[in-house]
């Protein structure tokens, strides 16, 4: 009778297994162990040993030892045989390996990452995961983590920097457990994590702006303002840990790890404004602005001297730069304006300036006016002078270009404008022997641009005197010295120009000189040029030569051909008769091979046979 022979009996691979089989009988039984129908003793495998208590020991049991073992009991005296089959199961401890021991991802750019390991063992192991020692589990209401059905793959969604960790996959069964480690490295685009607005006082020794940033790889931090790129400027010094100083020594930038500071020395009011720090690495960059507020006493600007005349309204401008805003006051001889004593004065204020509007009634209104601006930092005063304007000094006539019925008078502007802008120029002219002057006013802007005025309605072949004066708001200024000129005869058509020609060195081009003759009493506007080869029926496109040019180049002409050129001068009255010029181009150069065996070079050029150029000038 088998008292204690359980089935199945399980063992761990590699252990010394003892298969239990207790047989109870009135007579001592003989126990035989069989495996696959054979007595295990006959296996001659030293690992199989029948112990004194008839148990079967298998040293270092293997998976291949798994199977059905028969415990057979015999009582030879009675001829009895009985047996019990025992199922032996060999459990194999898990083995596990990571498919990749290191994984890289980018925060906010990688939508997900999968960590995977492969596990073996018997029974099939279960796989679980930990992150930095804490279990990773799927949460029903969240979709951050997902596990594959067998647990061998861990999917991490919406990867961020917080997912960077040491992940361990653990394989476990009855025989034991094993694990494998995977390091997840998460690179991150820079992100500015700290900036702070600052307030300073002008002339304060220094102030420091700080910028902190996260990111992997560690980002570098640069600084700029709306008007200058501080980090890209030439540096007076550069040390490590990074310390950069601008050439003027007023800005020092220090950087260490993820922190950068910008120190401004000897604070000026112009330092106020937006400062932008930018953190950059190989993944990307991030920028954020901070603001430096500089408090300073008022600063005043504006033209010190303002010109006007009695009855003419004018504004005295006091520009104010201040932070906090300043209160602006105007004074005259210590008296606050406006007042009952100065009824012809008004004050207009804007955020950046104050305007004192004055309409002088008499000489007493001219003189000094005081602008004072006050804020809690300090105050500033500035004196402005209201000056009685004068009429301009005289312009100076440079040259007069007469025509038959008009003349162009060139002039230089007056040395003194009288303190106010010149509005017009006044021209006066008369024929010699006449008593009255003819006058005309000209807009100063147009006259100043051209540097001349044109007088019209003149008689031909008559001598005139002309003089100029400048006019401003105050009145008409001094007269210039008169200049005399004589008008031209009644204009007519110009005379034909004289033509001269020179064949170019290339043999098929020519330079035609155009020599001006009588212009008929009015300026030549341009020359009209046409030409063609005599054997051709068609003229080349007409050339319009400016009057200031003295020649024309005709190129790419036919070889060994006769040409004719016609040139007409044109003024306001009409065109001249055509001037005629004829010439012949050279024969085309020919290349002749050198004689074989000759010590001379392999080829030589036949010299150009220049045809005689016939110069015909028809007026």
DRENSEGU-867216 format. One record per residue (C-alpha): x negated, y negated, z negated. Coordinates in Angstrom, 2 decimals. Layout:
u_v_w
X_Y_Z
...
This chain:
u_v_w
0.00_0.00_0.00
-1.32_-3.40_1.03
-1.04_-5.68_-1.93
-2.87_-8.85_-0.78
-3.41_-9.06_2.98
-1.90_-12.34_4.18
-1.67_-13.23_7.85
-2.67_-15.47_9.38
-5.84_-16.40_7.59
-7.53_-19.68_8.67
-11.17_-20.64_8.50
-13.32_-23.58_9.50
-15.79_-22.96_12.29
-19.26_-22.49_10.92
-18.14_-21.40_7.46
-18.78_-17.95_6.01
-15.28_-16.52_6.36
-13.96_-13.76_4.09
-10.89_-11.91_5.38
-8.89_-10.67_2.42
-7.26_-7.25_2.42
-6.37_-5.52_-0.94
-5.22_-1.87_-0.71
-3.55_-0.23_-3.73
-3.40_3.56_-3.94
-3.45_6.32_-6.57
-6.53_7.67_-4.90
-9.41_5.45_-3.82
-8.89_4.56_-0.13
-11.51_4.21_2.55
-11.27_0.84_4.30
-12.23_0.40_7.94
-12.12_-2.97_9.75
-11.40_-3.06_13.45
-11.43_-5.91_16.00
-10.24_-5.42_19.50
-9.88_-1.68_18.81
-13.48_-1.18_17.71
-14.95_-0.71_14.31
-16.62_-3.97_13.49
-19.57_-2.11_12.02
-20.24_-0.65_15.39
-20.55_-4.18_16.82
-24.03_-4.22_15.38
-23.52_-7.91_14.69
-25.27_-8.76_11.48
-22.76_-11.53_10.85
-20.06_-8.93_10.10
-20.36_-7.42_6.62
-17.84_-5.31_4.65
-18.13_-6.44_1.09
-17.98_-4.18_-1.97
-14.36_-5.15_-2.54
-13.65_-4.02_1.06
-13.14_-7.62_2.24
-14.62_-8.48_5.67
-17.13_-11.31_5.70
-18.06_-13.11_8.95
-21.01_-15.37_8.47
-20.93_-18.65_10.44
-17.62_-17.80_12.01
-17.18_-18.97_15.59
-14.17_-19.88_17.68
-14.89_-16.75_19.74
-14.44_-14.64_16.59
-10.79_-15.68_16.49
-8.21_-12.92_17.02
-6.44_-9.98_15.34
-8.36_-7.97_12.80
-6.96_-4.60_11.55
-7.48_-3.61_7.94
-7.11_0.24_7.99
-6.84_2.24_4.77
-7.43_6.02_4.72
-6.88_8.61_1.96
-8.72_11.54_3.30
-7.56_13.93_0.57
-4.00_13.53_1.64
-4.71_12.81_5.25
-2.93_9.49_5.00
-3.74_6.46_7.23
-2.15_3.02_7.01
-3.17_-0.38_8.42
-2.37_-4.06_8.35
-3.08_-6.45_11.27
-4.32_-9.84_10.14
-4.39_-12.82_12.48
-7.63_-14.80_12.04
-7.57_-18.44_13.16
-10.77_-20.48_13.48
-10.22_-24.21_13.13
-12.79_-26.43_14.89
-13.64_-29.80_13.23
-12.98_-32.81_15.50
-15.61_-34.46_17.66
-14.99_-37.93_19.03
-16.85_-40.34_21.31
-16.07_-43.89_22.46
-15.80_-44.40_26.19
-17.59_-47.75_25.70
-19.29_-48.64_22.46
-19.14_-52.37_23.23
-16.29_-54.23_24.92
-16.23_-57.87_26.04
-13.19_-60.10_26.45
-12.45_-63.80_26.78
-10.00_-65.44_24.42
-6.86_-66.80_26.08
-8.21_-65.82_29.50
-8.11_-62.01_29.16
-4.43_-61.00_28.95
-5.30_-57.69_27.25
-8.10_-55.25_26.51
-8.02_-51.47_26.01
-10.28_-49.63_23.58
-10.52_-45.87_24.19
-12.13_-42.79_22.67
-11.95_-39.09_23.53
-11.45_-36.51_20.73
-11.79_-32.69_20.75
-11.13_-30.06_18.07
-8.73_-27.32_16.96
-6.02_-27.82_16.06
-5.80_-30.87_18.35
-6.82_-33.78_16.18
-4.67_-36.82_15.50
-6.32_-40.18_16.29
-5.90_-43.32_14.21
-7.62_-46.75_14.38
-9.02_-49.27_11.93
-10.14_-52.87_12.45
-12.89_-53.97_10.09
-11.73_-51.20_7.73
-8.02_-52.04_7.83
-5.55_-49.69_9.58
-4.25_-50.78_12.97
-0.58_-49.98_13.37
2.13_-50.68_15.88
4.74_-53.06_14.48
8.23_-52.71_15.88
8.98_-56.44_16.16
5.54_-57.30_17.50
3.76_-56.27_20.66
0.20_-57.19_19.69
-0.98_-53.54_19.58
0.10_-50.47_21.53
-1.19_-46.90_21.16
-1.12_-44.21_23.83
0.93_-41.09_22.96
-2.13_-39.18_21.75
-3.55_-42.28_20.03
-6.77_-42.20_22.02
-6.21_-45.66_23.59
-5.58_-48.91_21.72
-4.18_-51.78_23.80
-4.69_-55.29_22.38
-2.57_-58.01_23.97
-3.12_-61.80_24.06
-6.75_-61.52_23.12
-8.03_-64.32_20.91
-11.13_-64.94_18.82
-9.49_-63.29_15.80
-9.51_-59.95_17.64
-13.30_-59.82_17.58
-14.15_-57.02_15.14
-15.54_-53.52_14.58
-12.91_-50.99_15.62
-13.15_-47.32_14.52
-11.16_-44.50_16.06
-10.75_-41.59_13.60
-9.98_-38.06_14.79
-8.65_-35.69_12.07
-7.38_-32.08_11.83
-7.38_-29.22_9.29
-11.07_-28.68_9.83
-12.12_-32.23_9.06
-12.51_-35.62_10.67
-14.91_-37.61_12.82
-15.05_-41.20_13.96
-16.56_-43.44_16.64
-17.18_-47.18_16.50
-16.36_-49.74_19.19
-17.50_-53.37_18.89
-15.15_-55.86_20.54
-16.90_-59.10_21.43
-14.52_-61.96_22.25
-15.96_-64.95_24.08
-14.03_-68.16_23.65
-13.64_-71.38_25.61
-14.74_-74.36_23.50
-12.15_-76.09_21.39
-12.69_-79.35_19.55
-11.70_-78.61_15.96
-12.51_-81.91_14.25
-12.77_-85.57_15.16
-11.96_-88.58_13.01
-11.24_-92.21_13.84
-13.48_-94.67_12.03
-13.43_-98.33_11.06
-16.55_-100.47_10.66
-17.45_-104.10_10.06
-19.56_-106.05_12.51
-23.22_-106.22_11.43
-22.73_-103.16_9.21
-25.94_-101.12_9.06
-24.54_-97.97_10.66
-21.57_-95.66_11.07
-21.41_-92.01_12.09
-18.83_-90.30_14.29
-18.57_-86.51_13.97
-17.35_-83.90_16.42
-16.98_-80.20_15.57
-16.14_-77.46_18.07
-15.58_-73.73_18.15
-16.43_-71.43_21.02
-18.52_-68.44_21.97
-21.20_-68.81_23.24
-21.87_-71.73_20.92
-20.94_-74.85_22.89
-23.16_-77.83_23.52
-21.59_-81.21_22.69
-22.04_-84.41_24.70
-20.82_-87.97_24.13
-19.51_-90.73_26.38
-17.49_-93.93_26.26
-15.41_-95.62_28.93
-18.47_-97.54_30.12
-21.47_-95.29_29.51
-22.43_-91.62_29.46
-24.50_-91.64_26.30
-25.77_-88.05_26.53
-27.07_-88.56_30.10
-28.95_-91.79_29.41
-32.71_-91.89_29.31
-33.82_-91.08_25.77
-36.49_-92.73_23.70
-37.01_-89.47_21.77
-35.77_-85.88_21.66
-36.59_-83.47_18.87
-35.24_-80.14_17.60
-32.91_-79.55_15.88
-31.59_-81.76_18.60
-31.98_-85.43_17.80
-31.65_-87.86_20.69
-32.17_-91.59_20.46
-31.31_-94.15_23.13
-33.98_-96.52_24.42
-32.56_-99.46_22.50
-32.66_-97.39_19.30
-29.05_-98.24_18.42
-27.56_-94.80_19.06
-28.80_-91.52_17.57
-27.14_-88.20_18.42
-27.82_-85.16_16.23
-26.58_-81.69_17.10
-26.70_-78.49_15.10
-24.76_-75.31_15.87
-21.15_-76.36_16.43
-21.43_-79.88_15.02
-22.62_-83.08_16.68
-22.83_-86.54_15.15
-23.27_-89.92_16.80
-24.71_-92.67_14.66
-24.36_-96.31_15.70
-26.77_-98.78_14.12
-26.38_-102.56_13.67
-22.68_-102.49_14.51
-21.52_-104.97_17.15
-17.95_-105.87_17.99
-18.52_-104.57_21.53
-19.07_-101.08_20.04
-15.33_-100.81_19.39
-13.35_-98.47_21.60
-12.85_-94.85_22.57
-15.62_-92.30_22.10
-15.14_-88.93_23.80
-16.96_-85.78_22.73
-17.03_-82.86_25.16
-17.89_-79.30_24.12
-19.09_-77.02_26.94
-20.21_-73.42_27.33
-20.25_-70.89_30.16
-16.55_-70.18_29.67
-15.26_-73.77_29.96
-15.05_-77.06_28.12
-12.82_-79.17_25.91
-12.78_-82.91_25.28
-11.22_-85.07_22.64
-11.33_-88.78_21.93
-11.82_-90.65_18.70
-11.60_-94.37_18.16
-14.02_-96.75_16.51
-12.37_-99.88_15.18
-14.77_-102.76_14.56
-13.52_-105.66_12.47
-15.22_-108.98_13.14
-14.87_-112.70_12.65
-13.45_-114.74_15.57
-15.60_-115.54_18.59
-14.62_-118.44_20.83
-15.21_-118.98_24.53
-14.04_-121.37_27.24
-15.36_-124.26_29.35
-16.75_-126.87_26.97
-16.13_-129.82_29.27
-12.73_-130.29_30.91
-12.20_-133.08_33.46
-8.98_-134.96_34.22
-7.70_-138.51_34.63
-5.00_-140.65_33.16
-1.54_-139.29_33.86
-2.86_-135.90_35.06
-1.89_-132.95_32.85
-4.69_-130.51_32.00
-5.21_-127.43_29.78
-8.15_-127.01_27.43
-8.62_-123.26_27.04
-9.91_-121.70_23.81
-10.42_-117.95_24.36
-10.43_-116.01_21.08
-11.91_-112.57_20.43
-11.16_-111.33_16.93
-10.09_-108.26_14.96
-7.85_-108.46_13.03
-6.03_-111.13_15.04
-6.91_-114.70_14.23
-4.78_-117.75_13.50
-5.76_-120.58_15.85
-5.55_-124.30_15.07
-6.44_-127.42_17.07
-7.82_-130.61_15.54
-8.59_-134.14_16.76
-10.69_-136.34_14.52
-9.88_-133.98_11.62
-6.14_-134.23_12.20
-4.14_-131.04_12.83
-2.46_-130.97_16.25
0.20_-131.52_17.38
1.08_-134.59_15.36
3.19_-137.70_15.67
0.08_-139.61_16.71
-0.42_-137.38_19.74
2.98_-136.91_21.37
1.37_-136.16_24.74
-0.12_-132.87_23.45
1.41_-129.37_23.45
-0.04_-126.04_22.30
0.61_-122.62_23.89
-0.72_-119.41_22.37
-1.23_-115.92_23.84
-2.80_-112.85_22.16
-6.20_-113.69_23.64
-6.25_-117.49_24.02
-4.81_-120.80_22.92
-4.12_-123.59_25.41
-4.08_-127.28_24.47
-2.04_-129.13_27.09
-3.01_-132.80_27.28
-1.55_-135.52_29.49
-3.89_-138.52_28.96
-2.15_-141.86_28.61
-5.25_-143.94_28.06
-8.98_-143.84_27.42
-8.24_-142.93_23.79
-7.07_-139.45_24.84
-10.49_-138.54_26.16
-13.12_-137.17_23.81
-13.63_-134.22_21.47
-11.04_-131.60_20.49
-11.71_-128.84_17.95
-10.46_-125.24_18.18
-10.69_-123.23_14.94
-9.82_-119.51_14.62
-9.54_-117.75_11.23
-9.01_-114.12_10.19
-9.77_-112.26_6.94
-13.32_-111.51_8.12
-14.29_-115.13_8.74
-13.76_-118.15_10.94
-15.28_-119.87_13.97
-14.92_-123.37_15.39
-15.77_-124.78_18.80
-15.79_-128.34_20.17
-14.27_-129.05_23.59
-14.68_-132.36_25.43
-11.99_-133.94_27.57
-13.90_-136.02_30.14
-12.58_-138.81_32.35
-12.97_-137.54_35.91
-14.64_-139.68_38.59
-14.30_-139.82_42.35
-16.82_-137.72_44.33
-20.11_-138.94_45.66
-20.46_-139.19_49.43
-20.99_-136.24_51.75
-23.92_-136.51_54.14
-23.49_-136.17_57.90
-26.01_-133.80_59.43
-25.30_-133.63_63.16
-22.58_-134.69_65.59
-21.82_-132.54_68.67
-19.86_-134.77_71.10
-17.62_-133.67_73.95
-15.59_-135.77_76.37
-12.58_-136.28_74.07
-13.69_-134.78_70.76
-16.68_-134.36_68.49
-17.74_-131.84_65.85
-19.19_-133.52_62.75
-21.39_-131.27_60.62
-21.91_-132.34_57.00
-23.27_-131.35_53.58
-20.96_-131.36_50.55
-21.23_-134.18_47.98
-23.77_-133.67_45.23
-21.18_-134.69_42.59
-17.52_-133.70_42.69
-16.52_-136.06_39.86
-15.79_-133.12_37.55
-12.69_-131.89_39.41
-12.38_-129.98_42.68
-12.58_-131.73_46.03
-9.20_-131.42_47.71
-9.76_-133.07_51.11
-12.31_-134.76_53.32
-11.53_-138.06_55.01
-13.04_-138.82_58.41
-13.09_-142.38_59.78
-14.28_-143.32_63.26
-14.16_-146.21_65.73
-15.70_-147.20_69.05
-18.52_-149.70_68.80
-17.14_-153.24_68.97
-13.72_-152.24_67.64
-12.54_-153.52_64.25
-10.13_-150.88_62.94
-11.13_-147.38_61.86
-9.15_-144.29_62.84
-8.67_-141.85_59.94
-7.77_-138.22_59.41
-7.69_-135.95_56.31
-8.99_-132.35_56.37
-8.36_-129.51_53.89
-11.50_-129.08_51.80
-11.41_-125.26_51.75
-11.38_-124.97_55.53
-13.91_-127.74_56.01
-16.31_-126.29_53.44
-16.19_-122.84_55.04
-17.18_-124.18_58.47
-19.30_-127.06_57.15
-17.80_-129.41_59.74
-14.71_-131.33_60.83
-13.53_-132.06_64.37
-12.29_-135.51_65.41
-10.15_-135.77_68.52
-8.52_-138.37_70.79
-11.83_-139.88_71.89
-12.54_-141.61_75.20
-15.14_-140.11_77.55
-18.57_-141.76_77.83
-17.93_-144.01_74.83
-20.17_-144.73_71.83
-18.56_-144.15_68.42
-19.46_-144.46_64.75
-18.16_-141.89_62.25
-18.27_-141.75_58.46
-16.96_-139.28_55.86
-15.73_-139.40_52.27
-14.48_-136.73_49.84
-11.14_-136.89_48.01
-10.35_-135.32_44.62
-7.43_-135.73_42.25
-8.94_-138.94_40.93
-9.10_-140.56_44.35
-11.27_-141.24_47.41
-15.01_-141.07_46.83
-17.95_-142.92_48.27
-18.36_-143.27_52.04
-21.25_-141.67_53.83
-23.60_-143.63_56.03
-22.07_-143.92_59.53
-23.46_-141.77_62.33
-23.33_-142.89_65.98
-22.72_-140.64_68.99
-21.64_-140.96_72.63
-18.94_-138.79_74.14
-19.54_-136.75_77.30
-18.05_-137.44_80.73
-14.75_-135.82_81.65
-15.51_-132.12_81.72
-15.39_-130.00_84.81
-16.35_-126.49_85.86
-19.91_-125.42_84.97
-22.68_-124.95_87.49
-23.73_-121.45_88.44
-26.55_-120.11_86.26
-30.00_-119.38_87.60
-30.97_-115.69_87.73
-34.36_-113.96_87.45
-35.03_-110.23_87.45
-37.73_-107.78_86.26
-37.64_-104.09_87.26
-38.19_-101.80_84.27
-41.18_-99.44_83.95
-38.88_-96.46_84.54
-38.13_-97.78_88.05
-34.32_-97.52_87.85
-33.43_-100.30_85.39
-33.65_-104.09_85.50
-33.58_-107.01_83.08
-31.67_-109.95_84.58
-32.38_-113.28_82.87
-29.41_-115.70_82.86
-30.60_-119.32_82.71
-27.94_-121.89_81.75
-27.44_-124.88_84.06
-24.99_-127.80_83.71
-22.09_-126.79_81.44
-19.66_-129.28_83.05
-19.15_-131.26_79.86
-17.80_-128.46_77.63
-19.53_-125.44_76.09
-20.04_-122.28_78.13
-17.71_-119.64_76.66
-19.33_-116.59_78.31
-20.82_-115.18_81.52
-18.98_-112.66_83.69
-21.31_-110.13_85.35
-20.54_-107.59_88.04
-22.88_-105.45_90.15
-22.99_-102.51_92.55
-25.21_-100.65_94.97
-24.85_-102.10_98.47
-23.99_-98.71_99.95
-21.13_-98.32_97.43
-17.66_-99.73_97.92
-16.84_-99.90_94.20
-18.13_-102.41_91.64
-19.32_-101.30_88.24
-17.15_-102.37_85.24
-17.40_-106.11_84.58
-19.73_-107.17_81.77
-18.78_-110.13_79.52
-22.01_-111.68_78.21
-21.72_-114.07_75.20
-22.89_-117.61_75.89
-25.62_-117.25_73.28
-27.27_-114.36_75.16
-29.92_-115.09_77.81
-30.22_-111.73_79.62
-28.47_-108.50_80.51
-29.98_-104.99_80.96
-28.72_-102.81_83.81
-29.77_-99.16_83.31
-29.45_-95.70_84.94
-29.35_-97.17_88.45
-29.63_-95.09_91.62
-33.16_-94.46_92.87
-34.44_-96.21_96.00
-31.23_-98.23_96.37
-30.39_-101.83_97.15
-28.28_-103.60_94.50
-26.53_-106.96_94.27
-25.52_-108.82_91.09
-23.02_-111.67_90.74
-22.88_-113.86_87.59
-20.20_-116.50_86.86
-20.31_-119.03_83.98
-16.98_-119.96_82.37
-16.01_-122.90_80.13
-12.65_-124.32_79.03
-12.17_-126.00_82.41
-12.79_-122.96_84.56
-15.41_-120.81_86.25
-18.55_-121.68_88.16
-19.42_-120.46_91.60
-21.08_-117.03_91.45
-24.83_-116.80_91.26
-26.17_-113.97_93.46
-29.15_-111.78_92.83
-30.36_-108.81_94.96
-33.04_-106.19_94.26
-34.15_-102.68_95.19
-34.95_-99.86_92.76
-38.07_-97.69_93.00
-38.33_-94.35_94.76
-37.75_-91.35_92.49
-41.07_-89.90_91.12
-42.14_-86.51_92.60
-44.14_-83.71_90.90
-46.74_-81.94_93.15
-48.39_-78.62_92.03
-52.16_-78.70_91.55
-54.45_-76.72_93.95
-55.09_-73.16_92.66
-58.54_-72.76_91.17
-59.02_-76.47_90.89
-60.82_-77.56_87.71
-58.23_-80.29_87.34
-55.05_-79.85_85.33
-52.30_-77.63_86.63
-50.23_-80.51_87.95
-50.42_-84.20_88.56
-47.86_-86.90_89.16
-47.76_-88.87_92.33
-47.95_-92.49_91.39
-44.72_-94.41_91.64
-44.37_-96.24_94.88
-42.57_-99.33_93.86
-40.58_-100.89_96.61
-40.87_-104.55_97.12
-38.16_-106.35_95.24
-36.36_-108.92_97.27
-35.27_-111.79_95.12
-32.45_-113.74_96.57
-30.86_-116.49_94.58
-27.65_-117.91_95.96
-26.26_-120.88_94.16
